[in-house]
Amino acid sequence: MSGPQCCENPPVLSSSCGILHEEEVGGLKCYVIGSPDFKSAVVLASDVFGYQAPKLRKLADKVAAFGFYVVVPDFFYGDPYIENLERPLLVYMIDHLPDKGFEDAKQVIEALKCKGISSIGAAGFCWGAKVVVELAKYAYVQATVLLHPSFVSWQDVQAVEVPISILGAEIDPISPPQLLKKFAEDLKAKPEVDCFVKIFPGARHGWTVRYKDEDTVAVKLADEAHKDMVDWFVKQLKTGGEDSGCIGGISRI
């Protein structure tokens, strides 16, 4: 599912932002940050605004600071979504289905393994969450995080085979709290899969990469989600995923 919430507060895209960190990985142009000597990597699958979004690149830098080789692929081949009445989002999506992103992501992951990376995680934002949940269903990576997911169904979640964290917004008609609760229930029925599901009170769809800098509450919520994502990858990729089990609660369903 997608809707206007997927396009709120669009980023100002800049082809010059972080250009020195761009290189080809698995046949895709990517933003890459982190030491090539790192043995753990994280792939970030963007929302429809693509890999040049400044806040997404800033987040990649933040993740890399924890000892991860971070790759943000251009799954849209130089065609990020730009609001256009002649090409609305639903028309744009016909040209950029998550299925293609999944196939491309597999090539990126294979290239990382060829570089000597021993453990790989993937995080997906909105559109990118569907790409990442497909990776989780076939264990192409060792850990995953979905942030305000779009297109992800409870059937997808039931099929995951690797540790998964789902970070959702309280105000989100695309993946509302009721759906996230269903995700949590399905994951609790799979004790062999470590999981963490959390709803952020007051957050809106897209808040982790499309917050307004002047909105201190939104920035705080985004920072909290970023920390949860990094903590999950540190736990699963660097410490072996101790203390497995699905976390429950109110803000953590």
DRENPA-3360 file (N, C-alpha, C; in nm, 2 decimals, always signed):
BEGIN
1 = MSGPQCCE = +0.08/-0.12/+0.00/+0.00/+0.00/+0.00/+0.09/+0.12/+0.00 ~ +0.05/+0.23/-0.07/+0.12/+0.36/-0.07/+0.01/+0.46/-0.07 ~ +0.05/+0.59/-0.04/-0.04/+0.70/-0.04/+0.03/+0.83/-0.02 ~ -0.04/+0.94/+0.00/+0.02/+1.07/+0.00/+0.12/+1.08/+0.12 ~ +0.10/+1.00/+0.23/+0.19/+1.00/+0.34/+0.33/+0.96/+0.30 ~ +0.34/+0.89/+0.19/+0.48/+0.84/+0.14/+0.55/+0.96/+0.09 ~ +0.49/+1.07/+0.06/+0.55/+1.19/+0.00/+0.56/+1.31/+0.08 ~ +0.51/+1.31/+0.21/+0.52/+1.42/+0.29/+0.66/+1.47/+0.32;
9 = NPPVLSSS = +0.68/+1.60/+0.33/+0.81/+1.66/+0.36/+0.92/+1.59/+0.27 ~ +0.91/+1.60/+0.14/+1.01/+1.54/+0.05/+1.15/+1.61/+0.07 ~ +1.26/+1.53/+0.06/+1.39/+1.59/+0.07/+1.43/+1.67/-0.05 ~ +1.52/+1.76/-0.03/+1.58/+1.83/-0.14/+1.70/+1.75/-0.19 ~ +1.69/+1.69/-0.30/+1.79/+1.60/-0.35/+1.91/+1.68/-0.41 ~ +2.03/+1.62/-0.38/+2.15/+1.69/-0.43/+2.24/+1.59/-0.49 ~ +2.28/+1.60/-0.62/+2.37/+1.51/-0.68/+2.51/+1.53/-0.63 ~ +2.54/+1.64/-0.56/+2.67/+1.67/-0.51/+2.69/+1.63/-0.37;
17 = CGILHEEE = +2.58/+1.59/-0.30/+2.59/+1.56/-0.15/+2.66/+1.42/-0.14 ~ +2.78/+1.42/-0.08/+2.85/+1.29/-0.06/+2.90/+1.22/-0.19 ~ +2.92/+1.30/-0.29/+2.95/+1.23/-0.42/+3.09/+1.16/-0.41 ~ +3.17/+1.20/-0.33/+3.30/+1.14/-0.31/+3.29/+1.00/-0.26 ~ +3.18/+0.97/-0.20/+3.15/+0.83/-0.14/+3.07/+0.75/-0.23 ~ +3.05/+0.78/-0.35/+2.97/+0.70/-0.44/+3.06/+0.61/-0.52 ~ +3.01/+0.48/-0.53/+3.08/+0.38/-0.61/+2.99/+0.28/-0.66 ~ +3.03/+0.19/-0.75/+2.94/+0.08/-0.79/+2.96/-0.04/-0.71;
25 = VGGLKCYV = +2.85/-0.10/-0.66/+2.85/-0.22/-0.59/+2.74/-0.31/-0.64 ~ +2.78/-0.43/-0.69/+2.68/-0.52/-0.74/+2.61/-0.47/-0.87 ~ +2.68/-0.38/-0.94/+2.62/-0.33/-1.06/+2.53/-0.20/-1.04 ~ +2.51/-0.16/-0.92/+2.43/-0.04/-0.89/+2.52/+0.07/-0.83 ~ +2.49/+0.19/-0.87/+2.56/+0.31/-0.81/+2.51/+0.31/-0.66 ~ +2.60/+0.34/-0.57/+2.57/+0.34/-0.43/+2.64/+0.45/-0.36 ~ +2.58/+0.49/-0.25/+2.65/+0.58/-0.15/+2.72/+0.48/-0.05 ~ +2.85/+0.49/-0.03/+2.92/+0.39/+0.05/+3.00/+0.47/+0.16;
33 = IGSPDFKS = +2.99/+0.42/+0.28/+3.06/+0.49/+0.39/+3.11/+0.38/+0.49 ~ +3.23/+0.40/+0.55/+3.28/+0.30/+0.64/+3.41/+0.24/+0.59 ~ +3.49/+0.18/+0.67/+3.61/+0.12/+0.63/+3.59/-0.01/+0.55 ~ +3.66/-0.02/+0.44/+3.64/-0.15/+0.37/+3.70/-0.27/+0.44 ~ +3.77/-0.24/+0.55/+3.82/-0.35/+0.64/+3.71/-0.41/+0.74 ~ +3.60/-0.33/+0.75/+3.50/-0.38/+0.84/+3.44/-0.52/+0.79 ~ +3.41/-0.60/+0.88/+3.36/-0.74/+0.85/+3.20/-0.74/+0.85 ~ +3.14/-0.64/+0.90/+3.00/-0.63/+0.91/+2.95/-0.52/+0.82;
41 = AVVLASDV = +2.84/-0.54/+0.75/+2.79/-0.44/+0.66/+2.64/-0.42/+0.68 ~ +2.59/-0.30/+0.65/+2.44/-0.27/+0.65/+2.41/-0.21/+0.52 ~ +2.30/-0.27/+0.46/+2.25/-0.21/+0.33/+2.12/-0.13/+0.37 ~ +2.11/-0.01/+0.33/+1.99/+0.07/+0.35/+1.91/+0.09/+0.22 ~ +1.79/+0.04/+0.23/+1.70/+0.05/+0.11/+1.61/+0.17/+0.13 ~ +1.62/+0.27/+0.04/+1.55/+0.40/+0.06/+1.40/+0.39/+0.04 ~ +1.34/+0.50/+0.07/+1.20/+0.53/+0.03/+1.21/+0.57/-0.12 ~ +1.09/+0.62/-0.17/+1.09/+0.65/-0.32/+1.17/+0.77/-0.35;
49 = FGYQAPKL = +1.23/+0.84/-0.26/+1.31/+0.96/-0.29/+1.46/+0.92/-0.31 ~ +1.49/+0.80/-0.29/+1.62/+0.75/-0.34/+1.74/+0.77/-0.26 ~ +1.85/+0.73/-0.31/+1.97/+0.72/-0.23/+2.04/+0.85/-0.22 ~ +2.00/+0.95/-0.28/+2.07/+1.08/-0.27/+2.01/+1.17/-0.16 ~ +1.90/+1.12/-0.10/+1.84/+1.20/+0.01/+1.94/+1.23/+0.12 ~ +1.96/+1.36/+0.15/+2.06/+1.40/+0.25/+2.05/+1.33/+0.39 ~ +1.92/+1.33/+0.44/+1.90/+1.27/+0.57/+1.93/+1.12/+0.57 ~ +1.90/+1.05/+0.46/+1.94/+0.91/+0.45/+2.09/+0.89/+0.45;
57 = RKLADKVA = +2.16/+0.98/+0.38/+2.30/+0.97/+0.38/+2.36/+1.00/+0.52 ~ +2.30/+1.10/+0.58/+2.35/+1.13/+0.72/+2.33/+1.01/+0.81 ~ +2.22/+0.94/+0.80/+2.19/+0.82/+0.88/+2.29/+0.72/+0.84 ~ +2.33/+0.70/+0.72/+2.43/+0.60/+0.68/+2.56/+0.63/+0.75 ~ +2.60/+0.76/+0.76/+2.72/+0.80/+0.82/+2.71/+0.76/+0.97 ~ +2.60/+0.78/+1.03/+2.58/+0.75/+1.17/+2.60/+0.60/+1.20 ~ +2.54/+0.52/+1.11/+2.55/+0.37/+1.13/+2.70/+0.33/+1.11 ~ +2.77/+0.39/+1.01/+2.91/+0.35/+0.98/+2.99/+0.38/+1.10;
65 = AFGFYVVV = +2.96/+0.48/+1.18/+3.04/+0.52/+1.30/+3.04/+0.41/+1.40 ~ +2.95/+0.31/+1.39/+2.95/+0.20/+1.49/+3.02/+0.08/+1.43 ~ +3.10/+0.10/+1.33/+3.19/-0.01/+1.28/+3.12/-0.09/+1.17 ~ +3.03/-0.03/+1.09/+2.96/-0.10/+0.98/+3.01/-0.04/+0.85 ~ +3.02/-0.12/+0.75/+3.04/-0.08/+0.61/+2.90/-0.06/+0.56 ~ +2.86/+0.06/+0.53/+2.72/+0.09/+0.49/+2.71/+0.12/+0.34 ~ +2.61/+0.06/+0.28/+2.59/+0.08/+0.14/+2.44/+0.12/+0.12 ~ +2.42/+0.23/+0.04/+2.29/+0.28/+0.01/+2.27/+0.27/-0.14;
73 = PDFFYGDP = +2.21/+0.17/-0.19/+2.21/+0.15/-0.34/+2.10/+0.24/-0.41 ~ +2.13/+0.28/-0.53/+2.04/+0.35/-0.61/+1.94/+0.25/-0.68 ~ +1.84/+0.21/-0.61/+1.75/+0.11/-0.67/+1.66/+0.17/-0.78 ~ +1.66/+0.30/-0.79/+1.57/+0.37/-0.89/+1.65/+0.41/-1.01 ~ +1.78/+0.38/-1.02/+1.86/+0.40/-1.14/+1.85/+0.55/-1.19 ~ +1.87/+0.64/-1.10/+1.87/+0.78/-1.13/+1.74/+0.84/-1.15 ~ +1.63/+0.77/-1.11/+1.50/+0.82/-1.13/+1.42/+0.82/-1.00 ~ +1.46/+0.90/-0.90/+1.39/+0.91/-0.77/+1.26/+0.98/-0.80;
81 = YIENLERP = +1.16/+0.96/-0.70/+1.03/+1.02/-0.72/+1.04/+1.17/-0.70 ~ +0.98/+1.24/-0.80/+0.97/+1.39/-0.79/+0.82/+1.41/-0.82 ~ +0.76/+1.49/-0.73/+0.61/+1.52/-0.74/+0.58/+1.58/-0.88 ~ +0.49/+1.51/-0.95/+0.46/+1.55/-1.09/+0.32/+1.51/-1.12 ~ +0.23/+1.60/-1.15/+0.09/+1.57/-1.17/+0.07/+1.48/-1.29 ~ +0.16/+1.48/-1.39/+0.16/+1.39/-1.50/+0.21/+1.25/-1.47 ~ +0.28/+1.24/-1.36/+0.33/+1.11/-1.32/+0.32/+1.10/-1.17 ~ +0.20/+1.08/-1.12/+0.17/+1.06/-0.98/+0.24/+0.94/-0.92;
89 = LLVYMIDH = +0.24/+0.93/-0.79/+0.31/+0.82/-0.73/+0.27/+0.68/-0.78 ~ +0.15/+0.66/-0.79/+0.10/+0.52/-0.83/+0.15/+0.49/-0.97 ~ +0.16/+0.59/-1.06/+0.21/+0.57/-1.19/+0.36/+0.54/-1.19 ~ +0.43/+0.62/-1.11/+0.57/+0.61/-1.09/+0.61/+0.47/-1.04 ~ +0.52/+0.42/-0.94/+0.55/+0.29/-0.88/+0.55/+0.17/-0.98 ~ +0.47/+0.19/-1.09/+0.47/+0.09/-1.19/+0.61/+0.06/-1.25 ~ +0.68/+0.17/-1.26/+0.82/+0.16/-1.32/+0.92/+0.12/-1.21 ~ +0.88/+0.12/-1.08/+0.98/+0.09/-0.98/+0.91/+0.00/-0.87;
97 = LPDKGFED = +0.89/-0.12/-0.91/+0.83/-0.22/-0.81/+0.93/-0.27/-0.72 ~ +0.90/-0.30/-0.59/+0.99/-0.36/-0.50/+1.05/-0.49/-0.54 ~ +0.98/-0.56/-0.63/+1.04/-0.69/-0.68/+1.17/-0.67/-0.75 ~ +1.18/-0.57/-0.83/+1.31/-0.54/-0.90/+1.41/-0.50/-0.79 ~ +1.37/-0.42/-0.69/+1.47/-0.38/-0.59/+1.52/-0.50/-0.52 ~ +1.44/-0.60/-0.49/+1.48/-0.73/-0.43/+1.59/-0.80/-0.51 ~ +1.56/-0.81/-0.64/+1.66/-0.87/-0.73/+1.79/-0.80/-0.73 ~ +1.78/-0.66/-0.73/+1.91/-0.58/-0.73/+1.98/-0.60/-0.60;
105 = AKQVIEAL = +1.90/-0.60/-0.49/+1.96/-0.61/-0.35/+2.04/-0.74/-0.34 ~ +1.99/-0.85/-0.40/+2.07/-0.97/-0.40/+2.21/-0.96/-0.46 ~ +2.21/-0.88/-0.57/+2.34/-0.86/-0.64/+2.44/-0.78/-0.55 ~ +2.38/-0.68/-0.48/+2.46/-0.60/-0.39/+2.52/-0.68/-0.28 ~ +2.43/-0.76/-0.22/+2.47/-0.85/-0.11/+2.58/-0.95/-0.15 ~ +2.57/-1.00/-0.27/+2.67/-1.10/-0.32/+2.80/-1.03/-0.34 ~ +2.80/-0.90/-0.39/+2.92/-0.83/-0.41/+2.99/-0.80/-0.27 ~ +2.91/-0.77/-0.17/+2.96/-0.75/-0.04/+3.03/-0.87/+0.02;
113 = KCKGISSI = +2.97/-0.99/-0.01/+3.03/-1.11/+0.04/+3.17/-1.13/-0.03 ~ +3.17/-1.10/-0.16/+3.30/-1.11/-0.24/+3.40/-1.02/-0.18 ~ +3.37/-0.91/-0.11/+3.46/-0.82/-0.05/+3.51/-0.87/+0.08 ~ +3.46/-0.99/+0.13/+3.50/-1.04/+0.25/+3.42/-1.01/+0.37 ~ +3.30/-0.95/+0.34/+3.21/-0.91/+0.45/+3.15/-1.05/+0.51 ~ +3.15/-1.06/+0.64/+3.10/-1.19/+0.69/+2.96/-1.19/+0.75 ~ +2.91/-1.07/+0.78/+2.77/-1.05/+0.83/+2.71/-0.93/+0.77 ~ +2.59/-0.94/+0.73/+2.52/-0.83/+0.66/+2.38/-0.82/+0.71;
121 = GAAGFCWG = +2.34/-0.69/+0.74/+2.21/-0.65/+0.78/+2.15/-0.56/+0.67 ~ +2.02/-0.55/+0.68/+1.95/-0.46/+0.58/+1.84/-0.39/+0.65 ~ +1.82/-0.26/+0.62/+1.71/-0.18/+0.68/+1.64/-0.11/+0.56 ~ +1.51/-0.12/+0.57/+1.43/-0.06/+0.46/+1.33/+0.04/+0.51 ~ +1.32/+0.15/+0.44/+1.23/+0.27/+0.47/+1.12/+0.28/+0.37 ~ +1.00/+0.26/+0.42/+0.88/+0.28/+0.34/+0.89/+0.18/+0.22 ~ +0.91/+0.22/+0.10/+0.92/+0.14/-0.02/+1.03/+0.03/+0.01 ~ +1.14/+0.07/+0.06/+1.25/-0.02/+0.08/+1.22/-0.13/+0.18;
129 = AKVVVELA = +1.12/-0.11/+0.27/+1.09/-0.22/+0.37/+1.04/-0.35/+0.30 ~ +0.97/-0.33/+0.19/+0.93/-0.45/+0.11/+1.05/-0.52/+0.05 ~ +1.15/-0.45/+0.00/+1.27/-0.51/-0.04/+1.34/-0.59/+0.07 ~ +1.35/-0.53/+0.18/+1.42/-0.59/+0.30/+1.34/-0.71/+0.35 ~ +1.21/-0.71/+0.36/+1.14/-0.82/+0.41/+1.15/-0.94/+0.32 ~ +1.16/-0.92/+0.19/+1.19/-1.03/+0.10/+1.33/-1.09/+0.12 ~ +1.42/-1.01/+0.15/+1.56/-1.06/+0.19/+1.55/-1.15/+0.31 ~ +1.46/-1.10/+0.41/+1.45/-1.18/+0.53/+1.38/-1.31/+0.51;
137 = KYAYVQAT = +1.29/-1.32/+0.42/+1.22/-1.44/+0.39/+1.31/-1.55/+0.34 ~ +1.41/-1.51/+0.27/+1.50/-1.61/+0.21/+1.64/-1.61/+0.27 ~ +1.66/-1.54/+0.39/+1.78/-1.54/+0.46/+1.90/-1.50/+0.38 ~ +1.88/-1.40/+0.29/+2.00/-1.34/+0.22/+2.08/-1.26/+0.31 ~ +2.03/-1.21/+0.42/+2.10/-1.13/+0.52/+2.08/-1.20/+0.66 ~ +2.16/-1.15/+0.76/+2.15/-1.20/+0.89/+2.06/-1.13/+0.99 ~ +2.02/-1.01/+0.95/+1.93/-0.93/+1.04/+1.87/-0.82/+0.95 ~ +1.75/-0.78/+0.99/+1.67/-0.68/+0.92/+1.60/-0.58/+1.01;
145 = VLLHPSFV = +1.57/-0.46/+0.95/+1.49/-0.36/+1.02/+1.40/-0.30/+0.92 ~ +1.27/-0.30/+0.95/+1.17/-0.23/+0.87/+1.13/-0.10/+0.94 ~ +1.14/+0.01/+0.87/+1.10/+0.14/+0.93/+0.98/+0.20/+0.85 ~ +0.87/+0.23/+0.92/+0.75/+0.27/+0.86/+0.73/+0.20/+0.72 ~ +0.70/+0.07/+0.73/+0.70/-0.01/+0.60/+0.57/+0.02/+0.52 ~ +0.59/+0.01/+0.39/+0.49/+0.01/+0.29/+0.49/-0.13/+0.21 ~ +0.37/-0.17/+0.17/+0.36/-0.29/+0.09/+0.38/-0.42/+0.17 ~ +0.42/-0.41/+0.29/+0.45/-0.53/+0.37/+0.32/-0.59/+0.43;
153 = SWQDVQAV = +0.30/-0.72/+0.41/+0.18/-0.78/+0.46/+0.21/-0.87/+0.58 ~ +0.11/-0.92/+0.65/+0.13/-1.01/+0.76/+0.18/-1.15/+0.70 ~ +0.14/-1.18/+0.58/+0.20/-1.30/+0.52/+0.35/-1.29/+0.50 ~ +0.40/-1.17/+0.46/+0.54/-1.15/+0.45/+0.61/-1.17/+0.58 ~ +0.55/-1.11/+0.69/+0.62/-1.12/+0.82/+0.62/-1.26/+0.87 ~ +0.51/-1.34/+0.84/+0.50/-1.48/+0.89/+0.61/-1.56/+0.82 ~ +0.66/-1.52/+0.71/+0.76/-1.60/+0.63/+0.91/-1.56/+0.66 ~ +0.93/-1.46/+0.75/+1.07/-1.42/+0.77/+1.15/-1.53/+0.84;
161 = EVPISILG = +1.28/-1.54/+0.81/+1.36/-1.65/+0.86/+1.48/-1.59/+0.94 ~ +1.50/-1.46/+0.95/+1.61/-1.40/+1.02/+1.56/-1.30/+1.12 ~ +1.64/-1.26/+1.22/+1.60/-1.16/+1.32/+1.55/-1.03/+1.25 ~ +1.43/-0.98/+1.30/+1.37/-0.87/+1.24/+1.32/-0.77/+1.34 ~ +1.34/-0.64/+1.32/+1.29/-0.53/+1.40/+1.20/-0.45/+1.31 ~ +1.08/-0.41/+1.37/+0.99/-0.33/+1.29/+0.96/-0.21/+1.37 ~ +0.99/-0.09/+1.32/+0.97/+0.04/+1.39/+0.86/+0.11/+1.31 ~ +0.75/+0.14/+1.38/+0.64/+0.20/+1.31/+0.59/+0.32/+1.38;
169 = AEIDPISP = +0.51/+0.40/+1.31/+0.45/+0.52/+1.36/+0.31/+0.50/+1.42 ~ +0.28/+0.58/+1.52/+0.14/+0.58/+1.57/+0.04/+0.64/+1.47 ~ +0.09/+0.74/+1.39/+0.00/+0.80/+1.29/+0.05/+0.76/+1.15 ~ -0.01/+0.65/+1.11/+0.04/+0.59/+0.98/-0.08/+0.51/+0.92 ~ -0.15/+0.56/+0.83/-0.26/+0.48/+0.76/-0.20/+0.37/+0.67 ~ -0.08/+0.38/+0.64/-0.02/+0.28/+0.55/+0.01/+0.15/+0.63 ~ +0.08/+0.17/+0.74/+0.11/+0.05/+0.83/+0.06/+0.10/+0.97 ~ -0.07/+0.09/+0.99/-0.12/+0.14/+1.12/-0.09/+0.05/+1.24;
177 = PQLLKKFA = -0.10/+0.10/+1.36/-0.07/+0.02/+1.48/-0.14/-0.11/+1.48 ~ -0.26/-0.12/+1.43/-0.33/-0.25/+1.43/-0.25/-0.36/+1.35 ~ -0.20/-0.31/+1.24/-0.12/-0.40/+1.15/+0.01/-0.44/+1.22 ~ +0.07/-0.34/+1.29/+0.20/-0.37/+1.36/+0.18/-0.47/+1.47 ~ +0.06/-0.46/+1.54/+0.03/-0.56/+1.64/+0.01/-0.70/+1.58 ~ -0.05/-0.70/+1.46/-0.06/-0.83/+1.40/+0.08/-0.89/+1.36 ~ +0.17/-0.80/+1.32/+0.31/-0.84/+1.29/+0.37/-0.90/+1.42 ~ +0.35/-0.83/+1.53/+0.41/-0.88/+1.65/+0.36/-1.01/+1.70;
185 = EDLKAKPE = +0.22/-1.03/+1.68/+0.16/-1.16/+1.72/+0.22/-1.27/+1.63 ~ +0.23/-1.25/+1.50/+0.28/-1.35/+1.41/+0.43/-1.38/+1.44 ~ +0.50/-1.28/+1.48/+0.64/-1.31/+1.51/+0.66/-1.38/+1.65 ~ +0.57/-1.35/+1.74/+0.58/-1.43/+1.87/+0.55/-1.57/+1.85 ~ +0.48/-1.61/+1.74/+0.45/-1.75/+1.71/+0.57/-1.82/+1.65 ~ +0.67/-1.74/+1.63/+0.80/-1.80/+1.57/+0.91/-1.78/+1.67 ~ +0.92/-1.85/+1.77/+1.02/-1.83/+1.88/+1.16/-1.85/+1.83 ~ +1.18/-1.91/+1.71/+1.31/-1.93/+1.66/+1.37/-1.80/+1.59;
193 = VDCFVKIF = +1.28/-1.70/+1.57/+1.31/-1.58/+1.50/+1.31/-1.46/+1.61 ~ +1.43/-1.41/+1.63/+1.44/-1.30/+1.73/+1.37/-1.17/+1.67 ~ +1.29/-1.10/+1.75/+1.22/-0.99/+1.69/+1.20/-0.88/+1.79 ~ +1.17/-0.76/+1.74/+1.15/-0.64/+1.82/+1.05/-0.55/+1.74 ~ +0.94/-0.52/+1.80/+0.84/-0.44/+1.73/+0.80/-0.32/+1.82 ~ +0.81/-0.20/+1.76/+0.79/-0.08/+1.84/+0.71/+0.02/+1.77 ~ +0.61/+0.08/+1.84/+0.53/+0.19/+1.78/+0.58/+0.32/+1.85 ~ +0.61/+0.42/+1.77/+0.65/+0.55/+1.83/+0.54/+0.65/+1.84;
201 = PGARHGWT = +0.49/+0.67/+1.97/+0.38/+0.76/+1.99/+0.41/+0.90/+1.93 ~ +0.31/+0.95/+1.85/+0.31/+1.08/+1.79/+0.39/+1.09/+1.66 ~ +0.46/+0.98/+1.63/+0.53/+0.98/+1.50/+0.44/+0.96/+1.38 ~ +0.48/+1.01/+1.27/+0.40/+1.00/+1.14/+0.48/+0.91/+1.04 ~ +0.41/+0.86/+0.95/+0.48/+0.78/+0.84/+0.60/+0.86/+0.78 ~ +0.71/+0.79/+0.77/+0.83/+0.85/+0.71/+0.92/+0.93/+0.80 ~ +0.88/+0.93/+0.93/+0.95/+1.02/+1.03/+1.10/+1.00/+1.04 ~ +1.15/+0.88/+1.01/+1.29/+0.85/+1.04/+1.39/+0.92/+0.94;
209 = VRYKDEDT = +1.34/+0.95/+0.82/+1.43/+1.01/+0.72/+1.37/+1.14/+0.66 ~ +1.25/+1.18/+0.71/+1.19/+1.30/+0.65/+1.13/+1.39/+0.76 ~ +1.20/+1.39/+0.87/+1.16/+1.48/+0.98/+1.21/+1.63/+0.94 ~ +1.14/+1.73/+1.00/+1.18/+1.87/+0.98/+1.28/+1.90/+1.09 ~ +1.39/+1.96/+1.05/+1.50/+1.99/+1.14/+1.45/+2.09/+1.25 ~ +1.36/+2.17/+1.22/+1.31/+2.27/+1.32/+1.21/+2.21/+1.42 ~ +1.16/+2.09/+1.39/+1.07/+2.02/+1.48/+1.14/+1.94/+1.58 ~ +1.17/+1.99/+1.70/+1.25/+1.92/+1.80/+1.19/+1.79/+1.84;
217 = VAVKLADE = +1.06/+1.78/+1.85/+1.00/+1.65/+1.88/+1.02/+1.54/+1.77 ~ +1.00/+1.58/+1.65/+1.03/+1.49/+1.54/+1.17/+1.45/+1.53 ~ +1.26/+1.54/+1.55/+1.41/+1.50/+1.55/+1.44/+1.40/+1.66 ~ +1.38/+1.43/+1.78/+1.40/+1.33/+1.89/+1.35/+1.20/+1.86 ~ +1.23/+1.19/+1.80/+1.17/+1.06/+1.76/+1.26/+0.99/+1.66 ~ +1.31/+1.07/+1.56/+1.39/+1.01/+1.46/+1.52/+0.95/+1.52 ~ +1.58/+1.03/+1.61/+1.71/+0.99/+1.68/+1.68/+0.86/+1.76 ~ +1.57/+0.85/+1.82/+1.54/+0.73/+1.90/+1.52/+0.61/+1.81;
225 = AHKDMVDW = +1.46/+0.63/+1.69/+1.45/+0.52/+1.60/+1.58/+0.48/+1.54 ~ +1.67/+0.58/+1.51/+1.80/+0.55/+1.46/+1.88/+0.46/+1.56 ~ +1.87/+0.50/+1.69/+1.94/+0.43/+1.79/+1.89/+0.28/+1.80 ~ +1.76/+0.27/+1.79/+1.70/+0.13/+1.80/+1.75/+0.05/+1.68 ~ +1.76/+0.11/+1.56/+1.81/+0.04/+1.45/+1.95/+0.00/+1.46 ~ +2.04/+0.09/+1.51/+2.18/+0.06/+1.53/+2.20/-0.05/+1.63 ~ +2.13/-0.03/+1.74/+2.14/-0.13/+1.85/+2.10/-0.27/+1.80 ~ +2.00/-0.28/+1.72/+1.96/-0.41/+1.67/+2.07/-0.47/+1.58;
233 = FVKQLKTG = +2.13/-0.39/+1.50/+2.24/-0.44/+1.41/+2.36/-0.48/+1.50 ~ +2.39/-0.40/+1.60/+2.51/-0.43/+1.68/+2.48/-0.57/+1.75 ~ +2.36/-0.58/+1.80/+2.32/-0.71/+1.87/+2.33/-0.83/+1.78 ~ +2.27/-0.81/+1.66/+2.26/-0.93/+1.58/+2.38/-0.96/+1.49 ~ +2.45/-0.86/+1.45/+2.57/-0.88/+1.37/+2.70/-0.88/+1.44 ~ +2.71/-0.82/+1.55/+2.84/-0.81/+1.62/+2.84/-0.89/+1.75 ~ +2.73/-0.92/+1.82/+2.73/-0.99/+1.94/+2.65/-1.12/+1.94 ~ +2.61/-1.16/+1.82/+2.55/-1.29/+1.80/+2.40/-1.31/+1.84;
241 = GEDSGCIG = +2.34/-1.19/+1.87/+2.19/-1.20/+1.89/+2.15/-1.26/+2.02 ~ +2.22/-1.23/+2.13/+2.19/-1.29/+2.26/+2.05/-1.24/+2.30 ~ +1.99/-1.31/+2.40/+1.86/-1.27/+2.46/+1.76/-1.27/+2.35 ~ +1.74/-1.38/+2.28/+1.64/-1.38/+2.17/+1.50/-1.38/+2.23 ~ +1.40/-1.35/+2.15/+1.27/-1.34/+2.19/+1.20/-1.21/+2.15 ~ +1.07/-1.21/+2.13/+1.00/-1.10/+2.08/+0.96/-1.01/+2.20 ~ +1.00/-0.88/+2.19/+0.97/-0.79/+2.30/+0.83/-0.74/+2.29 ~ +0.76/-0.73/+2.41/+0.62/-0.69/+2.41/+0.60/-0.57/+2.50;
249 = GISRI = +0.48/-0.51/+2.49/+0.46/-0.39/+2.57/+0.36/-0.30/+2.50 ~ +0.35/-0.17/+2.54/+0.26/-0.08/+2.47/+0.33/+0.00/+2.36 ~ +0.44/+0.07/+2.39/+0.51/+0.13/+2.28/+0.59/+0.03/+2.21 ~ +0.63/-0.08/+2.28/+0.69/-0.19/+2.21/+0.59/-0.30/+2.22 ~ +0.53/-0.33/+2.10/+0.41/-0.42/+2.10/+0.45/-0.56/+2.14;
% end
